[in-house]
Amino acid sequence: MIIELKMLGWSVVLGLAQVFIAAGLATHQRGLKWNAGNREGSQMPLAGAAARAHRASRNFLETFPFFAAAVLAVVLAKTNTEHTALGAQVYVLARLIYLPIYIAGVAHLRTLVWGASLWGLLQVIYGLF
């Protein structure tokens, strides 16, 4: 299997992990009753690591569709190269590093890591042109 598709698979696993981590931290703050309930009405705002995990998960979901579409497009078009492979690897690695940095609240490093993931995504997209 080509590396871009492997990275797409790993990014799906990473996305699911982020959802579960964010949900677990939210449940820890809000309680099992909240988690098992219908979540209607006002909710206690998340704070600290739970809030940051939620935002990190949402941030992943903002870029993942573009990554998935770009990977599938370069694979279908057979325009994958060593640059698209490197870009896919950088995207997944940066997104993996991004989560704990964001949860820990390391602001400036988080932005640099996000920039690296964007660079990786752009490398995959560039394979289409």
C-alpha positions in Angstrom: 0.0 0.0 0.0 1.3 3.5 -0.8 2.4 5.7 2.0 -0.3 8.4 1.4 -3.1 5.8 2.0 -1.4 4.5 5.1 -1.2 8.0 6.4 -4.8 8.5 5.6 -5.7 5.4 7.6 -3.5 6.5 10.5 -5.1 10.0 10.4 -8.6 8.3 10.8 -7.3 6.5 13.9 -5.9 9.7 15.2 -9.1 11.6 14.6 -11.1 8.9 16.5 -8.6 9.0 19.3 -9.0 12.8 19.6 -12.7 12.4 19.8 -12.5 9.8 22.6 -9.9 11.8 24.5 -12.0 15.0 24.3 -15.1 13.1 25.3 -13.3 11.4 28.2 -12.0 14.7 29.6 -15.4 16.4 29.1 -17.1 13.5 31.0 -14.6 13.8 33.8 -15.6 17.4 34.2 -19.3 17.2 33.6 -20.0 13.7 35.0 -21.4 10.4 33.7 -25.0 11.7 34.1 -24.2 14.4 31.5 -22.5 11.9 29.2 -25.4 9.5 29.3 -28.1 12.2 29.1 -29.6 13.9 26.1 -27.4 17.1 26.6 -30.3 19.5 26.1 -30.3 22.8 27.8 -27.4 24.7 29.1 -24.1 22.9 29.8 -21.4 23.7 32.2 -18.6 25.2 30.0 -15.5 23.1 29.7 -12.3 24.4 31.3 -8.6 23.6 31.2 -7.4 20.5 29.5 -11.0 19.4 28.6 -11.7 22.6 26.8 -8.3 22.5 25.0 -8.9 18.8 24.0 -12.3 19.7 22.6 -10.8 22.6 20.6 -7.9 20.4 19.3 -10.4 17.8 18.2 -12.4 20.4 16.4 -9.3 21.8 14.8 -8.3 18.4 13.5 -11.8 18.0 12.0 -11.3 21.3 10.1 -8.3 20.1 8.2 -8.9 16.4 7.9 -11.5 16.5 5.1 -9.0 18.5 3.0 -6.3 16.0 3.7 -8.5 13.0 2.9 -9.6 14.6 -0.3 -6.1 15.5 -1.4 -4.7 12.0 -0.6 -7.5 10.3 -2.5 -7.1 12.7 -5.4 -3.4 12.2 -5.8 -3.8 8.4 -5.5 -6.6 8.3 -8.0 -4.8 10.6 -10.4 -1.5 8.6 -9.9 0.3 11.8 -9.2 1.8 10.8 -5.9 5.5 11.4 -5.5 8.1 11.4 -2.7 6.8 15.0 -2.0 3.2 13.9 -1.5 4.4 11.0 0.6 6.5 13.3 2.8 3.7 15.8 3.0 1.2 13.1 4.2 3.7 11.8 6.8 4.4 15.4 8.1 0.7 16.1 8.3 -0.1 13.0 10.4 3.0 13.4 12.6 2.3 17.1 13.2 -1.3 16.3 14.0 -0.2 13.6 16.4 2.2 16.0 18.2 -0.4 18.8 18.1 -2.9 17.1 20.5 -0.7 16.8 23.6 0.9 20.2 23.0 -2.6 21.8 22.8 -3.9 19.9 25.8 -0.8 21.0 27.8 -1.5 24.6 26.8 1.8 25.3 25.0 0.5 28.2 22.9 3.4 29.2 20.5 4.7 25.7 20.0 1.2 24.6 19.2 1.0 27.2 16.4 4.3 26.0 14.9 3.2 22.4 14.9 -0.1 23.4 13.3 2.0 25.2 10.6 3.9 22.0 10.0 0.7 20.1 9.5 -0.5 22.7 7.0 2.8 22.5 5.1 2.3 18.7 4.9 -1.2 19.2 3.6 0.0 21.7 1.0 2.6 19.2 -0.2 -0.1 16.7 -0.9 -2.3 19.2 -2.6 0.7 20.4 -4.7 0.8 16.9 -6.1 -2.4 17.7 -8.0 -0.9 20.5 -10.0 
